[in-house]
Amino acid sequence: HIEFVHKGSFAGNGVIFAGQHELRQDGQTLHSNWWMPDVSAPPHTMGQYEPGTPTDHWLDMRWDAPASMLLEVGATPAGQPRGEGIIVHQAHIITPESDESSHYFWATSRSTDHAHEEMDAVVRSLMEQAFNVEDKPIIEASYANLDGMDFWEAKPAFLGIDSGGTKARRVMQQRIAAEQEVPAA
C-alpha cells in the first residue's frame, strides 16, 4: 500500500512495483520481503544520502500471529552490503480493546546518527504523517464500510501486491477455526 497511501511520506515513486517480492511462511510466521536494487535514495535516508543517489533498498516485514510485526527498512549505496546502509527498525503491535476497537502501538529506531535531533524530528514527522494522516483515515473508513460484516463475506478484491496481508488473514482464519473446534467427548 506504500505507493498508493504514503505519497506524503514513504512512497518510492513506483520503485516498489519494480522490485522483487518474496513471501514465505514459517509455521505461523510470515515474511513479506521487498528488494529494490539500484533505485533513488528513499525518504528515510534524507540528510544521509544526496537525493537521486543510487541505492539498494529493502523492506522486510516479519508478521507473527495474531498481530505483531517487525519491519526493517533499509538502503545502502548500490552494490554495498546491507550492514553498511541506513536501517530503520519498526515494531507494530495491535491488540483488541473491545469487539469493535483495537489499540495500535508502534515504535521506530534508526541505525545511524543517533544524537542528531534534526534527523529524529524528520523521522518522527514521516511516521506521524504515515500513521495519523495517511493510514488512520483509510483504516477507519474501511472498518466503517464493512458495517459489521465479516471481512471475507464482503468479497474484497485482491491485488497481487496484497499477498502478504491476504496470507496473514488466512493464517488468522485457520487459528480462529482451530480455537472454535469442540474436542470430542
C-alpha positions in Angstrom: 0.0 0.0 0.0 3.0 2.3 0.3 2.9 3.5 -3.3 -0.8 4.4 -3.0 -1.3 5.6 0.6 2.0 7.0 1.6 2.6 9.7 -1.2 3.3 12.3 1.5 5.8 10.2 3.5 7.3 6.9 2.3 6.2 6.4 -1.3 9.0 5.2 -3.6 7.8 6.7 -6.8 7.0 3.3 -8.2 10.2 1.5 -7.2 8.3 -1.0 -5.1 6.4 -2.2 -8.1 9.7 -2.6 -10.0 11.1 -4.6 -7.0 11.2 -8.2 -6.3 8.8 -9.7 -3.7 9.3 -12.8 -1.6 6.5 -14.2 0.6 7.4 -17.2 2.8 5.7 -18.9 5.7 7.5 -20.5 8.7 4.8 -22.0 10.8 2.5 -19.1 11.8 5.2 -16.5 11.0 5.1 -14.8 7.6 8.0 -12.9 5.9 7.0 -10.4 3.2 10.2 -9.0 1.8 10.8 -6.5 -1.0 14.1 -5.9 -2.7 14.6 -2.9 -4.9 18.1 -2.7 -6.3 19.7 0.4 -7.8 16.9 2.9 -7.1 17.0 6.5 -6.0 17.6 7.1 -2.3 14.3 6.6 -0.3 12.8 9.2 2.0 14.2 7.7 5.3 17.7 8.5 4.1 17.2 12.2 3.8 20.3 14.0 5.2 22.4 10.9 4.8 22.4 10.3 1.0 22.0 13.0 -1.6 18.7 12.9 -3.5 19.0 10.7 -6.5 21.9 8.6 -5.1 21.6 5.1 -6.5 20.8 2.8 -3.6 19.8 -0.8 -3.0 16.6 -0.5 -0.9 14.7 -3.2 1.0 11.5 -3.6 3.1 11.5 -6.7 5.2 8.3 -7.4 7.2 8.0 -10.2 9.7 4.4 -10.9 10.9 3.7 -13.1 13.9 0.2 -14.2 14.6 -2.0 -12.7 15.8 -0.8 -9.1 15.2 2.8 -8.4 15.8 5.0 -7.0 13.0 8.7 -6.2 12.8 9.7 -4.1 9.8 13.2 -3.4 8.6 13.5 -0.7 6.1 17.0 -0.1 4.7 19.0 1.4 2.0 22.7 1.2 1.1 24.7 2.7 -1.7 24.1 0.4 -4.7 26.2 -2.8 -4.6 27.2 -2.3 -0.9 26.4 -4.8 1.9 23.3 -4.1 3.9 25.2 -3.6 7.1 26.8 -0.5 5.6 23.5 1.2 4.9 20.9 3.1 6.8 18.5 0.9 8.6 15.2 1.7 10.3 13.5 -0.9 12.5 9.9 -0.6 13.4 7.6 -2.6 15.7 3.9 -2.7 15.1 1.6 -4.4 17.6 -2.2 -4.5 17.5 -4.2 -5.6 20.5 -8.0 -5.7 20.9 -9.6 -3.1 23.2 -13.2 -4.3 22.6 -15.3 -6.1 20.0 -15.1 -3.0 17.8 -11.8 -1.3 18.6 -8.1 -2.1 18.9 -5.0 -0.4 20.1 -2.2 0.1 17.6 1.2 0.6 19.1 4.3 1.4 17.0 7.9 2.3 17.6 10.8 3.1 15.4 14.5 3.4 15.6 17.4 4.1 13.2 20.9 2.7 12.9 22.8 5.9 12.3 23.4 9.4 13.7 21.7 8.7 17.0 22.5 12.1 18.6 21.1 14.1 15.6 17.9 15.8 16.9 17.0 17.2 13.5 17.1 13.7 12.0 14.9 12.5 14.9 12.4 15.2 14.0 12.4 14.2 10.3 11.8 10.5 11.1 9.1 11.4 13.7 7.4 13.6 11.2 7.4 10.9 8.5 6.0 8.4 10.9 3.3 10.7 12.2 2.3 11.6 8.6 2.2 8.0 7.6 0.1 6.8 10.5 -2.1 9.7 11.5 -2.7 11.4 8.2 -2.4 8.6 5.7 -3.1 5.2 7.3 -5.6 6.0 10.0 -8.4 7.6 7.8 -8.2 4.6 5.4 -8.3 2.0 8.2 -11.3 3.8 9.9 -13.2 4.2 6.6 -12.6 0.6 5.6 -13.9 -0.6 9.0 -16.9 1.7 8.7 -17.7 0.4 5.2 -17.8 -3.2 6.5 -20.5 -2.1 8.9 -20.2 -5.2 11.0 -19.9 -7.6 8.0 -17.2 -10.3 8.1 -14.2 -9.4 6.0 -14.5 -12.4 3.7 -18.3 -12.0 3.3 -17.6 -8.6 1.8 -15.8 -10.4 -1.1 -12.9 -7.9 -1.3 -10.8 -7.6 -4.4 -7.2 -8.7 -4.0 -4.2 -7.5 -6.0 -1.0 -9.4 -6.3 0.7 -6.8 -4.1 -1.8 -7.8 -1.3 -0.4 -11.4 -1.0 1.2 -10.8 2.4 -1.9 -9.4 4.0 -4.1 -12.0 2.4 -1.9 -14.8 3.7 -1.9 -13.3 7.2 -5.8 -13.2 7.1 -5.8 -16.9 6.0 -3.5 -17.8 8.9 -5.8 -16.0 11.3 -8.8 -17.7 9.8 -7.2 -21.1 10.4 -6.3 -20.1 14.0 -9.8 -19.0 14.8 -11.3 -22.2 13.3 -8.9 -24.3 15.4 -9.8 -22.4 18.6 -13.5 -23.0 17.9 -13.3 -26.7 17.3 -15.0 -28.6 20.1 -13.0 -31.6 21.4 -14.7 -35.0 21.2 -16.2 -36.1 24.5 
